[in-house]
Amino acid sequence: DFATPRAILTGHDYEITCATICAELGLVISGSKEGPCLIHSMNGDLLRTLEGPETSAGPENCLRPKLIQASREGHCVIYYESGLFCVFSVNGRLQATMETDDKIK
């Protein structure tokens, strides 16, 4: 038996740096080297773009997503390389942000 892809997800212009699958909601969320993060359905349809907020340091703070995690309740937490955490709803609405000086791995 050979494994075949169920769908091909498109939309990023740069290499993918992080991704998560939320099977309960049927979503795939991915982030690329130069942002933004995209939400796809498991069928490959592009549903939403998650743009990080512009901070006092400028929009470059949100360009490099490093980690993504989604919950079955419909929240997505994204950690950016600059030390910024953002929580989004799966509808694309920014819920909260927090900056940290710690190195998260």
C-alpha positions as CSV (number, residue, x, y, z in Angstrom):
1,D,0.0,0.0,0.0
2,F,1.1,3.5,-0.8
3,A,0.2,6.6,1.1
4,T,-1.3,9.3,-1.0
5,P,-2.0,12.9,0.1
6,R,-5.6,13.9,0.8
7,A,-5.0,17.5,-0.3
8,I,-2.3,19.9,-1.3
9,L,-2.3,23.1,0.7
10,T,-1.2,26.2,-1.0
11,G,-0.9,29.9,-0.1
12,H,2.6,30.3,1.5
13,D,5.3,32.1,-0.4
14,Y,8.1,30.9,1.8
15,E,9.1,27.7,3.6
16,I,6.8,26.3,6.3
17,T,8.3,26.7,9.8
18,C,5.4,25.4,11.9
19,A,2.1,23.6,11.5
20,T,-0.6,21.9,13.6
21,I,-3.7,19.8,12.8
22,C,-6.9,20.1,14.7
23,A,-8.7,16.9,13.7
24,E,-11.8,17.8,15.9
25,L,-12.4,20.9,13.8
26,G,-11.0,19.6,10.5
27,L,-8.4,22.3,10.3
28,V,-4.7,22.6,9.4
29,I,-2.9,25.7,10.6
30,S,0.6,26.6,9.2
31,G,3.1,29.4,9.5
32,S,5.9,30.3,7.0
33,K,9.3,31.8,7.4
34,E,8.1,35.3,6.5
35,G,4.5,34.9,7.7
36,P,1.5,35.0,7.8
37,C,-0.2,31.9,9.3
38,L,-2.9,30.3,7.2
39,I,-5.9,28.1,8.2
40,H,-6.9,25.4,5.7
41,S,-9.7,22.9,5.8
42,M,-8.5,19.2,5.6
43,N,-9.8,19.2,2.0
44,G,-7.2,21.9,1.1
45,D,-9.5,25.0,1.0
46,L,-7.8,28.2,2.3
47,L,-10.2,29.6,5.0
48,R,-8.4,32.4,6.8
49,T,-5.2,34.3,7.2
50,L,-3.9,35.1,10.7
51,E,-2.0,38.4,10.7
52,G,-0.2,39.2,13.9
53,P,-0.7,42.7,15.5
54,E,1.5,45.6,14.8
55,T,3.4,46.4,17.9
56,S,5.4,49.4,19.0
57,A,8.5,47.7,17.6
58,G,6.9,47.5,14.2
59,P,5.2,44.8,12.1
60,E,8.4,42.8,11.7
61,N,7.8,41.4,15.2
62,C,5.0,39.2,13.8
63,L,6.7,38.0,10.6
64,R,8.4,34.8,11.8
65,P,6.0,32.3,13.5
66,K,8.0,29.6,15.3
67,L,5.4,27.4,17.1
68,I,1.6,26.9,16.6
69,Q,-0.9,25.0,18.6
70,A,-4.7,24.7,18.2
71,S,-7.3,23.6,20.7
72,R,-10.5,21.7,20.0
73,E,-12.4,24.7,21.4
74,G,-11.3,26.8,18.5
75,H,-8.3,28.8,19.8
76,C,-4.9,29.0,18.1
77,V,-1.8,30.0,20.0
78,I,1.1,31.3,17.9
79,Y,4.6,32.0,19.2
80,Y,6.7,34.3,17.1
81,E,10.5,34.4,16.9
82,S,10.6,37.8,18.5
83,G,9.1,36.5,21.8
84,L,5.4,37.4,21.1
85,F,2.6,35.1,21.8
86,C,-0.8,35.7,20.1
87,V,-4.1,33.9,20.6
88,F,-6.5,33.8,17.7
89,S,-10.0,32.4,17.3
90,V,-10.3,30.1,14.3
91,N,-12.4,32.8,12.8
92,G,-9.2,34.9,12.5
93,R,-9.9,37.3,15.4
94,L,-7.0,38.3,17.6
95,Q,-8.0,37.5,21.2
96,A,-4.9,38.3,23.2
97,T,-1.1,39.0,23.0
98,M,1.8,38.7,25.4
99,E,5.5,39.4,25.0
100,T,8.2,37.5,26.8
101,D,12.0,37.7,26.9
102,D,12.3,34.0,27.6
103,K,13.5,31.6,24.8
104,I,10.7,29.2,24.1
105,K,11.5,25.9,22.3
